[in-house]
């Protein structure tokens, strides 16, 4: 079954007996279909391992990408990225040494290490693999690393949000974010005071905004802002006056108006306004 000439017989048996994981089986079937449609395996390789070895050579990238496209087993975004890499190599751009020695996974591992950031960022810039924002942020990270500040052990935004949400990593992340210019000194100081988390344990501006826009969380957010000095006395007084006017207007309203408000807003919301006003008054 290492011989491509036997692919039909071997795949049928593997599927019948459940010998192959579904993702591998699906990929093999795509190769099978591509061969039947007339596509030629790169370098006339005869097995998966032989083809993988053949395609680790960057000089053969175009041939291998053409087959991958014909077989349809590379997602469009990965295919586009690979073609950008190929174009950069043809222009003579020097690639990171990981390229050609283990594929995408090897380069991701190589480029995670701080000492390799510069060569990876330079190649990504030349190959057009990063957006303007990503390039700008990468340059900021590189500047911090050159000053001896180690970055958090994460790569993507999602991965770093998870990493930096852990209490043992918060200070590390704040130090690097400030050094790289992702946080102002004032924001960094506030993050240290709050442990890097917002009201209700929210993380990041978007998540905290969504949390505090929920009316049910307004008191939590007000408490948090008040405790950490995020709201001025003037704003606090303005909120107190506004809620006081609302409460006073409700209590002085004719019975039919109060009934209408309770019907539209709900008795729980009216009670919440009263409680919230009392809390602010005590503050």
ChimeraX commands (.cxc) that place a marker at each C-alpha (Angstrom):
marker #1 position 0.00,0.00,0.00 radius 0.5
marker #1 position 3.02,2.31,-0.11 radius 0.5
marker #1 position 2.76,2.03,-3.91 radius 0.5
marker #1 position 0.43,4.62,-5.41 radius 0.5
marker #1 position -0.65,2.12,-8.10 radius 0.5
marker #1 position -2.55,0.22,-5.39 radius 0.5
marker #1 position -4.36,3.24,-3.96 radius 0.5
marker #1 position -7.86,2.12,-5.03 radius 0.5
marker #1 position -7.60,-1.35,-3.48 radius 0.5
marker #1 position -5.90,-0.13,-0.29 radius 0.5
marker #1 position -8.28,2.78,0.33 radius 0.5
marker #1 position -11.32,0.57,-0.15 radius 0.5
marker #1 position -9.94,-1.93,2.38 radius 0.5
marker #1 position -8.90,0.78,4.85 radius 0.5
marker #1 position -12.34,2.39,4.72 radius 0.5
marker #1 position -14.14,-0.93,5.08 radius 0.5
marker #1 position -12.04,-2.00,8.07 radius 0.5
marker #1 position -11.79,1.44,9.69 radius 0.5
marker #1 position -7.99,1.45,9.60 radius 0.5
marker #1 position -7.58,5.15,8.76 radius 0.5
marker #1 position -8.71,8.27,10.68 radius 0.5
marker #1 position -11.43,10.13,8.80 radius 0.5
marker #1 position -9.25,13.17,8.05 radius 0.5
marker #1 position -6.47,11.01,6.55 radius 0.5
marker #1 position -8.99,8.99,4.58 radius 0.5
marker #1 position -10.57,12.14,3.17 radius 0.5
marker #1 position -7.16,13.49,2.13 radius 0.5
marker #1 position -6.19,10.19,0.50 radius 0.5
marker #1 position -9.44,10.15,-1.45 radius 0.5
marker #1 position -8.68,13.63,-2.77 radius 0.5
marker #1 position -5.30,12.41,-3.99 radius 0.5
marker #1 position -7.04,9.41,-5.55 radius 0.5
marker #1 position -9.52,11.65,-7.38 radius 0.5
marker #1 position -6.78,14.01,-8.58 radius 0.5
marker #1 position -4.77,11.12,-10.06 radius 0.5
marker #1 position -7.88,9.78,-11.82 radius 0.5
marker #1 position -8.50,13.21,-13.33 radius 0.5
marker #1 position -5.00,13.21,-14.82 radius 0.5
marker #1 position -2.96,15.12,-12.22 radius 0.5
marker #1 position 0.64,13.93,-11.83 radius 0.5
marker #1 position 2.18,13.37,-8.43 radius 0.5
marker #1 position 5.15,15.71,-7.76 radius 0.5
marker #1 position 8.35,14.17,-9.09 radius 0.5
marker #1 position 6.39,10.99,-9.82 radius 0.5
marker #1 position 6.69,10.11,-6.11 radius 0.5
marker #1 position 5.15,6.72,-5.28 radius 0.5
marker #1 position 4.09,7.05,-1.62 radius 0.5
marker #1 position 3.08,9.67,0.95 radius 0.5
marker #1 position 6.46,9.62,2.68 radius 0.5
marker #1 position 8.30,9.85,-0.64 radius 0.5
marker #1 position 6.13,12.77,-1.75 radius 0.5
marker #1 position 6.66,14.59,1.58 radius 0.5
marker #1 position 10.44,14.25,1.27 radius 0.5
marker #1 position 10.33,15.46,-2.34 radius 0.5
marker #1 position 8.25,18.51,-1.44 radius 0.5
marker #1 position 10.47,19.67,1.45 radius 0.5
marker #1 position 12.80,21.16,-1.18 radius 0.5
marker #1 position 11.73,24.81,-1.74 radius 0.5
marker #1 position 12.83,24.55,-5.38 radius 0.5
marker #1 position 9.98,22.08,-5.96 radius 0.5
marker #1 position 7.35,24.19,-4.22 radius 0.5
marker #1 position 5.48,25.25,-7.36 radius 0.5
marker #1 position 5.12,21.68,-8.61 radius 0.5
marker #1 position 3.90,20.50,-5.22 radius 0.5
marker #1 position 1.47,23.41,-4.80 radius 0.5
marker #1 position -0.03,22.76,-8.22 radius 0.5
marker #1 position -0.80,19.19,-7.19 radius 0.5
marker #1 position -2.15,20.30,-3.81 radius 0.5
marker #1 position -4.47,22.72,-5.61 radius 0.5
marker #1 position -5.57,20.05,-8.10 radius 0.5
marker #1 position -6.28,17.61,-5.28 radius 0.5
marker #1 position -7.97,20.29,-3.16 radius 0.5
marker #1 position -6.40,19.25,0.12 radius 0.5
marker #1 position -4.98,22.67,1.01 radius 0.5
marker #1 position -7.42,25.31,2.31 radius 0.5
marker #1 position -7.55,28.40,0.06 radius 0.5
marker #1 position -5.91,30.64,2.70 radius 0.5
marker #1 position -2.98,28.22,3.17 radius 0.5
marker #1 position -2.60,27.87,-0.60 radius 0.5
marker #1 position -2.52,31.65,-1.05 radius 0.5
marker #1 position 0.04,31.99,1.75 radius 0.5
marker #1 position 2.22,29.27,0.22 radius 0.5
marker #1 position 2.17,30.98,-3.17 radius 0.5
marker #1 position 3.27,34.24,-1.56 radius 0.5
marker #1 position 6.17,32.38,0.05 radius 0.5
marker #1 position 7.06,30.86,-3.32 radius 0.5
marker #1 position 7.02,34.26,-5.02 radius 0.5
marker #1 position 9.31,35.70,-2.32 radius 0.5
marker #1 position 11.75,32.81,-2.74 radius 0.5
marker #1 position 11.84,33.39,-6.50 radius 0.5
marker #1 position 12.74,37.04,-5.84 radius 0.5
marker #1 position 15.70,35.85,-3.79 radius 0.5
marker #1 position 14.31,36.67,-0.35 radius 0.5
marker #1 position 16.16,34.65,2.26 radius 0.5
marker #1 position 13.76,32.32,4.11 radius 0.5
marker #1 position 14.02,31.23,7.75 radius 0.5
marker #1 position 16.16,28.07,8.05 radius 0.5
marker #1 position 13.09,26.10,9.16 radius 0.5
marker #1 position 11.60,26.24,5.69 radius 0.5
marker #1 position 11.91,22.96,3.87 radius 0.5
marker #1 position 12.78,20.97,7.00 radius 0.5
marker #1 position 9.39,20.13,8.41 radius 0.5
marker #1 position 6.77,22.34,6.84 radius 0.5
marker #1 position 4.40,24.80,8.47 radius 0.5
marker #1 position 4.59,23.27,11.95 radius 0.5
marker #1 position 8.39,23.41,12.00 radius 0.5
marker #1 position 8.39,27.09,11.05 radius 0.5
marker #1 position 5.72,27.99,13.60 radius 0.5
marker #1 position 7.85,26.34,16.27 radius 0.5
marker #1 position 11.01,28.06,15.01 radius 0.5
marker #1 position 9.40,31.52,14.82 radius 0.5
marker #1 position 7.96,31.30,18.34 radius 0.5
marker #1 position 11.45,31.60,19.80 radius 0.5
marker #1 position 12.34,35.26,20.55 radius 0.5
marker #1 position 15.84,34.93,19.09 radius 0.5
marker #1 position 14.24,34.05,15.71 radius 0.5
marker #1 position 11.63,36.83,15.63 radius 0.5
marker #1 position 13.66,39.18,13.48 radius 0.5
marker #1 position 14.44,36.79,10.64 radius 0.5
marker #1 position 10.82,35.55,10.61 radius 0.5
marker #1 position 9.33,39.06,10.65 radius 0.5
marker #1 position 11.65,40.19,7.86 radius 0.5
marker #1 position 10.63,37.27,5.66 radius 0.5
marker #1 position 6.93,37.72,6.46 radius 0.5
marker #1 position 7.20,41.39,5.49 radius 0.5
marker #1 position 8.92,40.64,2.18 radius 0.5
marker #1 position 6.49,37.83,1.34 radius 0.5
marker #1 position 3.41,39.90,2.21 radius 0.5
marker #1 position 2.22,37.41,4.82 radius 0.5
marker #1 position 1.22,40.01,7.41 radius 0.5
marker #1 position -1.27,42.87,7.44 radius 0.5
marker #1 position -0.11,46.42,8.18 radius 0.5
marker #1 position -1.42,46.12,11.74 radius 0.5
marker #1 position 0.33,42.79,12.29 radius 0.5
marker #1 position 3.59,44.20,10.92 radius 0.5
marker #1 position 3.36,47.27,13.12 radius 0.5
marker #1 position 2.68,45.18,16.21 radius 0.5
marker #1 position 5.47,42.76,15.30 radius 0.5
marker #1 position 7.93,45.65,15.01 radius 0.5
marker #1 position 6.84,46.87,18.44 radius 0.5
marker #1 position 7.39,43.39,19.87 radius 0.5
marker #1 position 10.79,43.18,18.22 radius 0.5
marker #1 position 11.82,46.54,19.70 radius 0.5
marker #1 position 10.88,45.30,23.18 radius 0.5
marker #1 position 12.80,42.04,22.68 radius 0.5
marker #1 position 15.89,44.00,21.60 radius 0.5
marker #1 position 15.70,45.78,24.96 radius 0.5
marker #1 position 15.82,42.43,26.71 radius 0.5
marker #1 position 12.11,42.07,27.54 radius 0.5
marker #1 position 10.95,38.49,26.98 radius 0.5
marker #1 position 7.56,38.07,25.28 radius 0.5
marker #1 position 4.80,35.81,26.67 radius 0.5
marker #1 position 4.97,32.20,25.51 radius 0.5
marker #1 position 2.05,32.56,23.06 radius 0.5
marker #1 position 1.56,33.48,19.42 radius 0.5
marker #1 position -1.98,34.27,18.23 radius 0.5
marker #1 position -4.33,36.82,19.81 radius 0.5
marker #1 position -6.63,34.05,21.03 radius 0.5
marker #1 position -3.74,32.04,22.45 radius 0.5
marker #1 position -2.27,35.10,24.20 radius 0.5
marker #1 position -5.63,36.08,25.70 radius 0.5
marker #1 position -5.86,32.61,27.25 radius 0.5
marker #1 position -2.22,32.64,28.39 radius 0.5
marker #1 position -2.39,36.12,29.91 radius 0.5
marker #1 position -5.66,35.42,31.70 radius 0.5
marker #1 position -3.85,32.97,33.99 radius 0.5
marker #1 position -2.89,34.65,37.26 radius 0.5
marker #1 position 0.68,33.36,37.12 radius 0.5
marker #1 position 1.24,35.07,33.74 radius 0.5
marker #1 position -0.51,38.41,34.29 radius 0.5
marker #1 position 2.53,40.42,35.44 radius 0.5
marker #1 position 4.70,38.96,32.68 radius 0.5
marker #1 position 2.15,40.00,30.06 radius 0.5
marker #1 position 1.72,43.50,31.49 radius 0.5
marker #1 position 5.49,44.12,31.51 radius 0.5
marker #1 position 5.84,43.09,27.88 radius 0.5
marker #1 position 2.69,44.92,26.72 radius 0.5
marker #1 position 3.97,48.15,28.26 radius 0.5
marker #1 position 7.50,47.67,26.84 radius 0.5
marker #1 position 6.08,47.02,23.36 radius 0.5
marker #1 position 3.77,50.04,23.52 radius 0.5
marker #1 position 0.55,48.03,23.53 radius 0.5
marker #1 position -0.35,49.66,26.85 radius 0.5
marker #1 position 0.37,53.15,28.14 radius 0.5
marker #1 position 2.12,53.41,31.53 radius 0.5
marker #1 position -1.22,54.48,33.03 radius 0.5
marker #1 position -3.00,51.45,31.55 radius 0.5
marker #1 position -0.22,49.16,32.76 radius 0.5
marker #1 position -0.46,50.56,36.28 radius 0.5
marker #1 position -4.22,50.09,36.26 radius 0.5
marker #1 position -3.82,46.52,34.96 radius 0.5
marker #1 position -1.45,45.78,37.85 radius 0.5
marker #1 position -4.02,47.11,40.32 radius 0.5
marker #1 position -6.87,45.10,38.81 radius 0.5
marker #1 position -4.86,41.96,38.12 radius 0.5
marker #1 position -5.30,42.46,34.38 radius 0.5
marker #1 position -9.03,41.72,34.53 radius 0.5
marker #1 position -12.07,43.95,34.29 radius 0.5
marker #1 position -15.46,43.75,36.00 radius 0.5
marker #1 position -16.84,40.24,36.18 radius 0.5
marker #1 position -13.43,38.90,35.21 radius 0.5
marker #1 position -13.72,40.18,31.62 radius 0.5
marker #1 position -10.58,40.37,29.47 radius 0.5
marker #1 position -9.82,42.99,26.84 radius 0.5
marker #1 position -11.68,46.12,25.81 radius 0.5
marker #1 position -14.21,44.37,23.56 radius 0.5
marker #1 position -15.20,41.72,26.11 radius 0.5
marker #1 position -15.45,44.27,28.96 radius 0.5
marker #1 position -17.52,46.67,26.86 radius 0.5
marker #1 position -19.97,43.90,25.99 radius 0.5
marker #1 position -20.16,42.88,29.65 radius 0.5
marker #1 position -20.84,46.42,30.88 radius 0.5
marker #1 position -23.37,47.23,28.16 radius 0.5
marker #1 position -25.60,44.54,29.64 radius 0.5
marker #1 position -27.98,46.39,32.03 radius 0.5
marker #1 position -27.79,43.47,34.47 radius 0.5
marker #1 position -24.06,44.12,34.93 radius 0.5
marker #1 position -24.16,47.91,35.38 radius 0.5
marker #1 position -23.88,47.83,39.16 radius 0.5
marker #1 position -20.92,45.40,38.97 radius 0.5
marker #1 position -19.20,47.70,36.49 radius 0.5
marker #1 position -19.94,50.80,38.55 radius 0.5
marker #1 position -18.55,49.14,41.69 radius 0.5
marker #1 position -15.42,48.10,39.81 radius 0.5
marker #1 position -14.90,51.57,38.34 radius 0.5
marker #1 position -15.45,53.21,41.71 radius 0.5
marker #1 position -13.13,50.83,43.61 radius 0.5
marker #1 position -10.29,51.24,41.12 radius 0.5
marker #1 position -10.59,54.97,40.56 radius 0.5
marker #1 position -11.82,54.64,36.99 radius 0.5
marker #1 position -14.69,57.07,37.47 radius 0.5
marker #1 position -14.29,60.66,38.61 radius 0.5
marker #1 position -16.19,62.16,41.52 radius 0.5
marker #1 position -17.88,64.47,39.02 radius 0.5
marker #1 position -19.18,61.53,36.97 radius 0.5
marker #1 position -20.25,59.72,40.12 radius 0.5
marker #1 position -22.19,62.81,41.25 radius 0.5
marker #1 position -23.78,63.14,37.82 radius 0.5
marker #1 position -24.95,59.52,37.96 radius 0.5
marker #1 position -26.28,60.02,41.45 radius 0.5
marker #1 position -28.22,63.12,40.39 radius 0.5
marker #1 position -29.60,61.39,37.30 radius 0.5
marker #1 position -30.79,58.32,39.20 radius 0.5
marker #1 position -32.12,60.56,41.96 radius 0.5
marker #1 position -34.20,62.50,39.45 radius 0.5
marker #1 position -35.44,59.26,37.93 radius 0.5
marker #1 position -36.39,57.85,41.31 radius 0.5
marker #1 position -38.00,61.10,42.44 radius 0.5
marker #1 position -39.94,61.42,39.21 radius 0.5
marker #1 position -41.23,57.86,39.58 radius 0.5
marker #1 position -42.34,58.37,43.17 radius 0.5
marker #1 position -44.08,61.67,42.35 radius 0.5
marker #1 position -45.75,60.39,39.20 radius 0.5
marker #1 position -49.52,59.78,39.14 radius 0.5
marker #1 position -50.57,56.17,39.85 radius 0.5
marker #1 position -51.42,55.50,36.20 radius 0.5
marker #1 position -47.91,56.61,35.11 radius 0.5
marker #1 position -46.25,54.39,37.73 radius 0.5
marker #1 position -48.39,51.46,36.59 radius 0.5
marker #1 position -47.40,52.12,32.97 radius 0.5
marker #1 position -43.67,52.24,33.82 radius 0.5
marker #1 position -43.87,49.07,35.89 radius 0.5
marker #1 position -45.74,47.34,33.07 radius 0.5
marker #1 position -43.20,48.42,30.43 radius 0.5
marker #1 position -39.98,48.14,32.46 radius 0.5
marker #1 position -41.00,45.48,34.91 radius 0.5
marker #1 position -41.20,45.77,38.68 radius 0.5
marker #1 position -37.75,44.20,39.04 radius 0.5
marker #1 position -36.13,46.93,36.93 radius 0.5
marker #1 position -37.88,49.66,38.91 radius 0.5
marker #1 position -36.67,48.07,42.16 radius 0.5
marker #1 position -33.16,47.84,40.68 radius 0.5
marker #1 position -33.17,51.58,39.92 radius 0.5
marker #1 position -34.13,52.32,43.52 radius 0.5
marker #1 position -31.49,50.01,44.96 radius 0.5
marker #1 position -28.82,51.34,42.62 radius 0.5
marker #1 position -29.67,54.92,43.55 radius 0.5
marker #1 position -29.42,54.09,47.25 radius 0.5
marker #1 position -26.02,52.45,46.68 radius 0.5
marker #1 position -24.65,55.51,44.86 radius 0.5
marker #1 position -26.04,57.85,47.51 radius 0.5
marker #1 position -24.15,55.93,50.20 radius 0.5
marker #1 position -20.96,56.20,48.15 radius 0.5
marker link #1:1,2 radius 0.2
marker link #1:2,3 radius 0.2
marker link #1:3,4 radius 0.2
marker link #1:4,5 radius 0.2
marker link #1:5,6 radius 0.2
marker link #1:6,7 radius 0.2
marker link #1:7,8 radius 0.2
marker link #1:8,9 radius 0.2
marker link #1:9,10 radius 0.2
marker link #1:10,11 radius 0.2
marker link #1:11,12 radius 0.2
marker link #1:12,13 radius 0.2
marker link #1:13,14 radius 0.2
marker link #1:14,15 radius 0.2
marker link #1:15,16 radius 0.2
marker link #1:16,17 radius 0.2
marker link #1:17,18 radius 0.2
marker link #1:18,19 radius 0.2
marker link #1:19,20 radius 0.2
marker link #1:20,21 radius 0.2
marker link #1:21,22 radius 0.2
marker link #1:22,23 radius 0.2
marker link #1:23,24 radius 0.2
marker link #1:24,25 radius 0.2
marker link #1:25,26 radius 0.2
marker link #1:26,27 radius 0.2
marker link #1:27,28 radius 0.2
marker link #1:28,29 radius 0.2
marker link #1:29,30 radius 0.2
marker link #1:30,31 radius 0.2
marker link #1:31,32 radius 0.2
marker link #1:32,33 radius 0.2
marker link #1:33,34 radius 0.2
marker link #1:34,35 radius 0.2
marker link #1:35,36 radius 0.2
marker link #1:36,37 radius 0.2
marker link #1:37,38 radius 0.2
marker link #1:38,39 radius 0.2
marker link #1:39,40 radius 0.2
marker link #1:40,41 radius 0.2
marker link #1:41,42 radius 0.2
marker link #1:42,43 radius 0.2
marker link #1:43,44 radius 0.2
marker link #1:44,45 radius 0.2
marker link #1:45,46 radius 0.2
marker link #1:46,47 radius 0.2
marker link #1:47,48 radius 0.2
marker link #1:48,49 radius 0.2
marker link #1:49,50 radius 0.2
marker link #1:50,51 radius 0.2
marker link #1:51,52 radius 0.2
marker link #1:52,53 radius 0.2
marker link #1:53,54 radius 0.2
marker link #1:54,55 radius 0.2
marker link #1:55,56 radius 0.2
marker link #1:56,57 radius 0.2
marker link #1:57,58 radius 0.2
marker link #1:58,59 radius 0.2
marker link #1:59,60 radius 0.2
marker link #1:60,61 radius 0.2
marker link #1:61,62 radius 0.2
marker link #1:62,63 radius 0.2
marker link #1:63,64 radius 0.2
marker link #1:64,65 radius 0.2
marker link #1:65,66 radius 0.2
marker link #1:66,67 radius 0.2
marker link #1:67,68 radius 0.2
marker link #1:68,69 radius 0.2
marker link #1:69,70 radius 0.2
marker link #1:70,71 radius 0.2
marker link #1:71,72 radius 0.2
marker link #1:72,73 radius 0.2
marker link #1:73,74 radius 0.2
marker link #1:74,75 radius 0.2
marker link #1:75,76 radius 0.2
marker link #1:76,77 radius 0.2
marker link #1:77,78 radius 0.2
marker link #1:78,79 radius 0.2
marker link #1:79,80 radius 0.2
marker link #1:80,81 radius 0.2
marker link #1:81,82 radius 0.2
marker link #1:82,83 radius 0.2
marker link #1:83,84 radius 0.2
marker link #1:84,85 radius 0.2
marker link #1:85,86 radius 0.2
marker link #1:86,87 radius 0.2
marker link #1:87,88 radius 0.2
marker link #1:88,89 radius 0.2
marker link #1:89,90 radius 0.2
marker link #1:90,91 radius 0.2
marker link #1:91,92 radius 0.2
marker link #1:92,93 radius 0.2
marker link #1:93,94 radius 0.2
marker link #1:94,95 radius 0.2
marker link #1:95,96 radius 0.2
marker link #1:96,97 radius 0.2
marker link #1:97,98 radius 0.2
marker link #1:98,99 radius 0.2
marker link #1:99,100 radius 0.2
marker link #1:100,101 radius 0.2
marker link #1:101,102 radius 0.2
marker link #1:102,103 radius 0.2
marker link #1:103,104 radius 0.2
marker link #1:104,105 radius 0.2
marker link #1:105,106 radius 0.2
marker link #1:106,107 radius 0.2
marker link #1:107,108 radius 0.2
marker link #1:108,109 radius 0.2
marker link #1:109,110 radius 0.2
marker link #1:110,111 radius 0.2
marker link #1:111,112 radius 0.2
marker link #1:112,113 radius 0.2
marker link #1:113,114 radius 0.2
marker link #1:114,115 radius 0.2
marker link #1:115,116 radius 0.2
marker link #1:116,117 radius 0.2
marker link #1:117,118 radius 0.2
marker link #1:118,119 radius 0.2
marker link #1:119,120 radius 0.2
marker link #1:120,121 radius 0.2
marker link #1:121,122 radius 0.2
marker link #1:122,123 radius 0.2
marker link #1:123,124 radius 0.2
marker link #1:124,125 radius 0.2
marker link #1:125,126 radius 0.2
marker link #1:126,127 radius 0.2
marker link #1:127,128 radius 0.2
marker link #1:128,129 radius 0.2
marker link #1:129,130 radius 0.2
marker link #1:130,131 radius 0.2
marker link #1:131,132 radius 0.2
marker link #1:132,133 radius 0.2
marker link #1:133,134 radius 0.2
marker link #1:134,135 radius 0.2
marker link #1:135,136 radius 0.2
marker link #1:136,137 radius 0.2
marker link #1:137,138 radius 0.2
marker link #1:138,139 radius 0.2
marker link #1:139,140 radius 0.2
marker link #1:140,141 radius 0.2
marker link #1:141,142 radius 0.2
marker link #1:142,143 radius 0.2
marker link #1:143,144 radius 0.2
marker link #1:144,145 radius 0.2
marker link #1:145,146 radius 0.2
marker link #1:146,147 radius 0.2
marker link #1:147,148 radius 0.2
marker link #1:148,149 radius 0.2
marker link #1:149,150 radius 0.2
marker link #1:150,151 radius 0.2
marker link #1:151,152 radius 0.2
marker link #1:152,153 radius 0.2
marker link #1:153,154 radius 0.2
marker link #1:154,155 radius 0.2
marker link #1:155,156 radius 0.2
marker link #1:156,157 radius 0.2
marker link #1:157,158 radius 0.2
marker link #1:158,159 radius 0.2
marker link #1:159,160 radius 0.2
marker link #1:160,161 radius 0.2
marker link #1:161,162 radius 0.2
marker link #1:162,163 radius 0.2
marker link #1:163,164 radius 0.2
marker link #1:164,165 radius 0.2
marker link #1:165,166 radius 0.2
marker link #1:166,167 radius 0.2
marker link #1:167,168 radius 0.2
marker link #1:168,169 radius 0.2
marker link #1:169,170 radius 0.2
marker link #1:170,171 radius 0.2
marker link #1:171,172 radius 0.2
marker link #1:172,173 radius 0.2
marker link #1:173,174 radius 0.2
marker link #1:174,175 radius 0.2
marker link #1:175,176 radius 0.2
marker link #1:176,177 radius 0.2
marker link #1:177,178 radius 0.2
marker link #1:178,179 radius 0.2
marker link #1:179,180 radius 0.2
marker link #1:180,181 radius 0.2
marker link #1:181,182 radius 0.2
marker link #1:182,183 radius 0.2
marker link #1:183,184 radius 0.2
marker link #1:184,185 radius 0.2
marker link #1:185,186 radius 0.2
marker link #1:186,187 radius 0.2
marker link #1:187,188 radius 0.2
marker link #1:188,189 radius 0.2
marker link #1:189,190 radius 0.2
marker link #1:190,191 radius 0.2
marker link #1:191,192 radius 0.2
marker link #1:192,193 radius 0.2
marker link #1:193,194 radius 0.2
marker link #1:194,195 radius 0.2
marker link #1:195,196 radius 0.2
marker link #1:196,197 radius 0.2
marker link #1:197,198 radius 0.2
marker link #1:198,199 radius 0.2
marker link #1:199,200 radius 0.2
marker link #1:200,201 radius 0.2
marker link #1:201,202 radius 0.2
marker link #1:202,203 radius 0.2
marker link #1:203,204 radius 0.2
marker link #1:204,205 radius 0.2
marker link #1:205,206 radius 0.2
marker link #1:206,207 radius 0.2
marker link #1:207,208 radius 0.2
marker link #1:208,209 radius 0.2
marker link #1:209,210 radius 0.2
marker link #1:210,211 radius 0.2
marker link #1:211,212 radius 0.2
marker link #1:212,213 radius 0.2
marker link #1:213,214 radius 0.2
marker link #1:214,215 radius 0.2
marker link #1:215,216 radius 0.2
marker link #1:216,217 radius 0.2
marker link #1:217,218 radius 0.2
marker link #1:218,219 radius 0.2
marker link #1:219,220 radius 0.2
marker link #1:220,221 radius 0.2
marker link #1:221,222 radius 0.2
marker link #1:222,223 radius 0.2
marker link #1:223,224 radius 0.2
marker link #1:224,225 radius 0.2
marker link #1:225,226 radius 0.2
marker link #1:226,227 radius 0.2
marker link #1:227,228 radius 0.2
marker link #1:228,229 radius 0.2
marker link #1:229,230 radius 0.2
marker link #1:230,231 radius 0.2
marker link #1:231,232 radius 0.2
marker link #1:232,233 radius 0.2
marker link #1:233,234 radius 0.2
marker link #1:234,235 radius 0.2
marker link #1:235,236 radius 0.2
marker link #1:236,237 radius 0.2
marker link #1:237,238 radius 0.2
marker link #1:238,239 radius 0.2
marker link #1:239,240 radius 0.2
marker link #1:240,241 radius 0.2
marker link #1:241,242 radius 0.2
marker link #1:242,243 radius 0.2
marker link #1:243,244 radius 0.2
marker link #1:244,245 radius 0.2
marker link #1:245,246 radius 0.2
marker link #1:246,247 radius 0.2
marker link #1:247,248 radius 0.2
marker link #1:248,249 radius 0.2
marker link #1:249,250 radius 0.2
marker link #1:250,251 radius 0.2
marker link #1:251,252 radius 0.2
marker link #1:252,253 radius 0.2
marker link #1:253,254 radius 0.2
marker link #1:254,255 radius 0.2
marker link #1:255,256 radius 0.2
marker link #1:256,257 radius 0.2
marker link #1:257,258 radius 0.2
marker link #1:258,259 radius 0.2
marker link #1:259,260 radius 0.2
marker link #1:260,261 radius 0.2
marker link #1:261,262 radius 0.2
marker link #1:262,263 radius 0.2
marker link #1:263,264 radius 0.2
marker link #1:264,265 radius 0.2
marker link #1:265,266 radius 0.2
marker link #1:266,267 radius 0.2
marker link #1:267,268 radius 0.2
marker link #1:268,269 radius 0.2
marker link #1:269,270 radius 0.2
marker link #1:270,271 radius 0.2
marker link #1:271,272 radius 0.2
marker link #1:272,273 radius 0.2
marker link #1:273,274 radius 0.2
marker link #1:274,275 radius 0.2
marker link #1:275,276 radius 0.2
marker link #1:276,277 radius 0.2
marker link #1:277,278 radius 0.2
marker link #1:278,279 radius 0.2
marker link #1:279,280 radius 0.2
marker link #1:280,281 radius 0.2
marker link #1:281,282 radius 0.2
marker link #1:282,283 radius 0.2
view
